[in-house]
Amino acid sequence: MKHILIGGAWPYANGSLHIGHLAALLPGDVLARYWRANGNPVFYVSGSDCHGTPITIRARQENRTPDEISETYHNEFCRVFQKLGFSYDLYTKTSDSYHKEFVQNFHSELYKGEFVEERTVKQAFCPSCRKVLTDRLIIGICPSCGEPTRGDQCDSCGTVLDTETILDARCADCHTTLTFGETTQLYLLISRLEQELRNFLSDHPYWRKNAASFTRRYLDEGLHDRAITRDLDWGIDVPKEGYDSKKIYIWAENVLGYLSASARLCEEREIPFREVFGENARHYYVHGKDNIPFHTIILPSLLLGHGQNLHLPDDIISSEYITLEGRKISTSHNWAVWAKDLADEYHPDTIRYFFLANGPEKRDTDFSWREFKEQNNSELVGAWGNFVNRTLAFLNRYQNGAVPSAPIDPALYEKTELAFQTIGTRIEHGYFKDALSSAFDLVRYGNKYYDSNEPWKTRTSDPNRCCEALANCTWLIGNLAILLHPFLPFSSGQILEWLKLDTSWNIQTPAATHLPPEISILFSRI
């Protein structure tokens, strides 16, 4: 049985999460719940990215320390993820001492290999502000697509940039044209790993189209060696003599959070780290498309450069973007729906359903309040909630809450058995929209089954037929709750409790003989 690592992207702890983050990250929780239900040991890890220039910028703006800023948003992220049912085995932060020590040990080994070298390179300086500028404090024109960009990565085309290649490079604070001095840094020689990375890509033909095309483009355009140290005050110390005034560059330490979090869990569970980062494992990485190169180029390069035959990524679950009422989300222009506000106002399964049923798996998708309301009212209230309530409330009202027992209709059993196979396969391969749609096809079949058997009539005219119909509907509701639990854990968990079932991914028969006297309504209309 394989160990399953699911790595959710680490959000920057410099501002609140918005709906784009939820759309990109929710598939990770579906995967974790599904694989646990199959009995596999799961390592579902993530954390807050607490280093980097964006946090120091915000700290300076608010007259606070970077640690205060990152801790504020880390705590906010934890509350949001808890409210929305993210079942992380470990949600940590890059400022955690365990992560820092792990990264320093990893880098110490990395420096011993043949893929790191010291270079003297240009360093951007603003003559007006009289300070060295980090990438995030540089603006200019992207040399690849010609669009405005900041210094680390182009938002328009996704290219990871070197500062000296940016056209018309200026200071982001005062817009003064930059001058360049010199500095010594350590570089990861990604260009020497081109063949290994090409083989890595060809070994994964099932990746999502955006992951495969982005990665192929980076390879075809020519890989660039990347600095893994920077002249910064905020970050993890470089474990090398002569680098006391420098820090590990954020991209060379935050992706190692998947390893540090896994290592910590391995210690707690008394499992060798090699069990998770060796051959007997399957690794999923769940993130937005702007993070693709960091998971298909950067992380594999670090793992390959380390030289210890560590497990490379298997499945890249890379989402497209969510737009808001037809416009691109912009936190700087306050055009966003904040996750904390959504989580405070609405049922968590309503939120989860919308972003999974409308997930941007192949193309950008739009969030609108009208669609959010209509899908809750038609699908969750009108279809699923209605099927559950009309069946179980009927049992309480007319059968004193007794759960009937009867042979299961062969056609119904066959459909349910096929649903477990189909939905499971789709989840495993990252087709969450199709998986959820298949489950709701079975919900609609259940409503039609209920209507065709007319228990409101047969309870007096043909009690045996009524009992059989209600037994089949109750059995189907229980198994639908199992199928939907990875997607809608709150409402599904309530049903599993009523019917005395567990989350194991297989057909089950309710163990409950009687229902609770009060069956609550699962969802309310918006």
Secondary structure, 3 states (H helix, E strand, C coil): CCEEEEEECCCECCCCCEHHHHHHHHHHHHHHHHHHHCCCCEEEEEEEECCCHHHHHHHHHCCCCHHHHHHHHHHHHHHHHHHCCCCCCEEEECCCHHHHHHHHHHHHHHHHCCCEEEEEEEEEEECCCCEECCHHHEEEECCCCCCEEECCECCCCCCECCHHHCEEEEECCCCCECEEEEEEEEEECHHHHHHHHHHHHHCCCCCCHHHHHHHHHHHHHCCCCEECEECCCCCCECCCCCCCCCEECHHHCCCCHHHHHHHHHHHHHCCCHHHHCCCCEEEEEEEEHHHHHHHHHHHHHHHHHHCCCCCCCCEEEEECCEEECCEECECCCCECCEHHHHHHHCCHHHHHHHHHHCCCCCCCEEECHHHHHHHHHHHHHHHHHHHHHHHHHHHHHHCCCECCCCCCCHHHHHHHHHHHHHHHHHHHCCCHHHHHHHHHHHHHHHHHHHHHHCHHHHHHHCHHHHHHHHHHHHHHHHHHHHHHCCCCHHHHHHHHHHHCCCCCCCCCCCCCCECCCCCCCCCCCC
